Amino acid sequence: MYSQEDADRMCRERQQYLELIHKNIEYPFLLQEYRKEELDELVELMVDTICSQRAVIRIAGDDRPKEVVKSRLLKLDYSHIRYVLDSLNSNCSKIRNVKQYLLAVLYNAPLTINNYYQQLVNHDMGGGF
């Protein structure tokens, strides 16, 4: 069980990360393009993961050190969140574990964003072949 002091510290920490993520992703601008509910789900998942008490976080079936996951999530910006939401909105496949899927997509966004957009350009320039 947590002491009141620990609980207060954890609430302050969550609020600080929430504000930092909002700043990093330019939250007010994203609200002009996407629904608040879908943005808030991503942000809350990021805050929950960053503030987790676990030493490792499972991403796409692999255990990653929490600090690595935390660092990657804190580097996400406006373009990464747009990429994640656009990818989700164009996905027609059934997702069995939405939370794990979203966490994997967020974690991998910096690694996949450029190839995703290059593939779209190639598709459009090649006439869809």
ABEGO torsion letter per residue (X at the ends): XBBAAAAAAAAAAAAAAAAAAAAAAGAAAAAAABBAAAAAAAAAAAAAAAABABABBBBGGBBBBAAAAAAAAAABBAAAAAAAAAAAAABABBBABAAAAAAAAAAAAAAAAAAAAAAAAAAAAAGGX
